[in-house]
Amino acid sequence: MSTATSTARRASGAEATDAVREKGLGALRALGAHPAARKLLVLAAAAAVLVPLAALTWGSGTWPQALTVDLTGTLGRANDWIIDNRDGHWLFLYFFGHISGAIIAAVHAVYTVLLTLGWAGVTAGAALLAWRVAGIRVAATTLVSFAVCGLLGMWVPTMRTLALMVVAVAASVVVGALLGLAGGLSERMFRVMRPVLDTMQALPAFAYLLPVVLIFGIGVAPAVLATVVYAAPPMARLTALGLRATDKGVLEAAASLGATGRQRLLTVRLPLARRELLLGVNQTIMMALSMAVIASVIGADGLGDRVYQALSTVDVGSALAAGIPIVLLAVVLDRTTAAAGERVGTEPAGRPWARWALVAAVTAAAAVAARLLDSKIWPDGWTVAIAAPVNDAKDWMVDHLYSGVPGIGGTADWAARYTGWVLDPLRDGLQGLPWWGALLLVAALAWLIGTWRTALTAVLSLAAIGVLGRWDVSMDTLSQVIAAVAVTLVLGFAVAVPVARSARVERIMRPVLDVFQTMPQFVYLIPVVALFGVGRAPAAAAAIVYALPAVIRIAGQGLRQVNPGALESARSMGATSGQQLRQVQFPLARPELLLAVNQAVVLVLSVVIIGGLVGGGALGYEVVFGLAQGDLATGLVAGAAIVCLGLMLDRVTQPTKGARDGS
C-alpha cells in the first residue's frame, strides 16, 4: 500500500514538475515572440561578449584616452592660415570678397527701398500685400503689427532687420529649392543630402559663426550667410518631399503624351508641389527670424542687436521692446505665407494683374504722401516707451520673489535646489557611468523604438563624442537636457490635456503659444537671469519656457484627433474621464506624443547651448568661448559634439519606420 502510494505521489510530482516546466517554456516562448524582448536578448548576448573585452582592454571608467583623436593642431593650423591669408589670397579677394560685396549691396538696396517708401508706404504695402494673398483678417493683423513696431520706437531697427531677412530668406529659398530639386529628382542625391541637412540644422549657430567670421569678418555678410545655413534646410526638405510625392500616374500620363523630363518638371511636378513649396518658404522665414538675435553677435544691426545689447545689461524692458517687433514680424509672415499656401488653386477668376496694380498704386500713393509731409520715418511723438514700466515690474518681482518668500523660499532657493537635487546628481551619475554602459543603454533605447540602423546611428554618434575628447562635458550638457526635458514634458502634457478637451481653452492659448514660440531665445535669458541668477538653472528655465509651446501644440493636437468612436465606446463602458485619457487617448496619440518628446529634446538642446552665455557651462560654454576668442578648434569640436549629441537624442526619442515589425 505504501509502495503504491509513494509511486502515485512520485507520478503526481513528476506531472506537476512537467507542468511547471511547460509553463515556464511557454512563458519563454511568449517572451521570445515579443519584438522588444528579442531585441533585448540580442543586446544582452552581444553585451556578454563585448563588455568584458572592452572593460579589460580600455577600462570601465570614462571614455578611454586611447580612443580619442586630437584635432586641435589641425584646426589651429587652419585657423592661422585663414588669418594670415585673409587680406591677400586670391580666394578671399576674388571669391569670398565678391560674395560679401553682393550680399552687402543687396541688403543696402532693400533697406534703401524701405526708407524710400517711408513708414506709410511700407505699412500700406505690407497690409495690401497680405490682403491680396491671404485675406482681410491677415491684412488687419499686418496693419496693426507694423503700427505697433512704430509705436514702440523700433521702426528703424525693424526696417534694418526686415532688409536683412528679405535677402537672407531669398537666398535661403534659392539654395534650399536647388538642393530640394536635386534631392527630389534623384534618390541617391536625397540619401547623400539627408545627413548634410541634419548637420546644418543640428549644428549650433555659434559653432559655424566662428568660421564665417574668420572668412568674411564682422558685419552684414556673415550674418546673412549664417542665416542661410540655418534656414535653407527646411526649404530643401519640403521641396524634395513635394517632388517625390508627385502622383506617378500623372507623371506616366504626361510621359505618354511625349513630355520631356524638363516639361514634366515644369508643368506637372512643380505645380503639384506648390503647397509644399509655400510651406517651405513659411518655415524658412520662421527659421531666419529666429536667427535675428544670434546674427547680431557678429555685427548684424537691427532688432537682434537691441536684444543682445539688453542681455549684457539685464535690461528686460529694452529687450522686450525689441523682441515684440520680432514676434510681430514672425506672426505676420507666418500668417501670410500659411494662408497663401491654403489658397493655392482657389484664386477667383478675373484679372489678377488689376489687383496687383491696385496694391502698387495705393502703396506708391502712401509713400508720396509721407514724403510730402516730410515723415519718412515713424514720428517720434507717436511712440510709447515700455522699457521703464517693464523694468520696474521686473525689479518688483526680483525684490519680492528672488528670496525670502514665506514658506516656499524664493527663485534663488529654487535654482539652488534644482541644481543641487537634480542637475548635480544626474550629471555625476552620467559621468560616473562606464562608457560602454552608456553605449549599451543608448543602443537599447534606440533599438526598442526603432530599427537596428537607428540603434547603430545613435551608438556611433555617442561614440564620436568620446573620440572627439568631449565625453565628460557632453555628459554635463546631457544632464541639463534630460532634466529640462522632463520638466517640459510634465508641464506640457498637463496643459495639453485641457487644450485638447476644450475649444475655448485652445482659442485662449493659441495667441499665448504664438508669442512664446516666436519670441527670440535670448529674450528668455534676460528675465530668468534676473530671477534665478547665473548658472545652469536659468539656462534650464529659459529652455523649458522656449520648448513648452511646441510640446503643448503637438500633444494637444494628437489628443484632440483621437478617434471619437473609441472615446464613445469607452464612455459607454463606464470609463471615467481619467480612464479615457490614460487608456484611450494617450495610447492612440502615441506617435504625436513621441514627436512632442523629440521636439522638446531638440528645442531644449538649442537653448541649453545658448545658456553658455549665462553660466550654463559644458559644451555651450566651449562654443561661446571659441567664438569670443577666435579659437576655431575649441568652437568647432564642441559644435561637432553638440551635433552628435543632438543626433543621438533624435534617434533615441523618434520612432522610425519599420520599428513596429521588429526589423
Secondary structure, DSSP 8 states (H G I E B T S, - for coil): -HHHHHHHHHHHHHHHHHHHHHHHHHHHHHHHHSHHHHHHHHHHHHHHHHHHHHHHHH-SSSS-GGG----HHHHHHHHHHHHHHTTT-HHIIIIIHHHHHHHHHHHHHHHHHHHHHHHHHHHHHHHHHHHHHH-HHHHHHHHHHHHHHHHTT-HHHHHHHHHHHHHHHHHHHHHHHHHHHHHHH-HHHHHHHHHHHHHHHHS-HHHHHHHHHHHH-SSHHHHHHHHHHHHHHHHHHHHHHHHHTS-HHHHHHHHHTT--HHHHIIIIIHHHTHHHHHHHHHHHHHHHHHTHHHHHTTT--SHHHHHHHHHHTT-HHHHHHHHHHHHHHHHHHHHHHHHHHHTTT---SS-HHHHHHHHHHHHHHHHHHHHHTT--S--GGG----HHHHHHHHHHHHHHHSS--TTT--HHHHHHHIIIIIIHHHHHHHHHS-HHHHHHHHHHHHHHHS-HHHHHHHHHHHHHHHHTT-HHHHHHHHHHHHHHHHHHHHHHHHHHHHHHH-HHHHHHHHHHHHHHHHS-HHHHHHHHHHHH-SSHHHHHHHHHHHHHHHHHHHHHHHHHTS-HHHHHHHHHTT--HHHHIIIIIHHHTHHHHHHHHHHHHHHHHHHHHHGGGGT--HHHHHHHHHHHHT-HHHHHHHHHHHHHHHHHHHHHHS--TTTTTT-
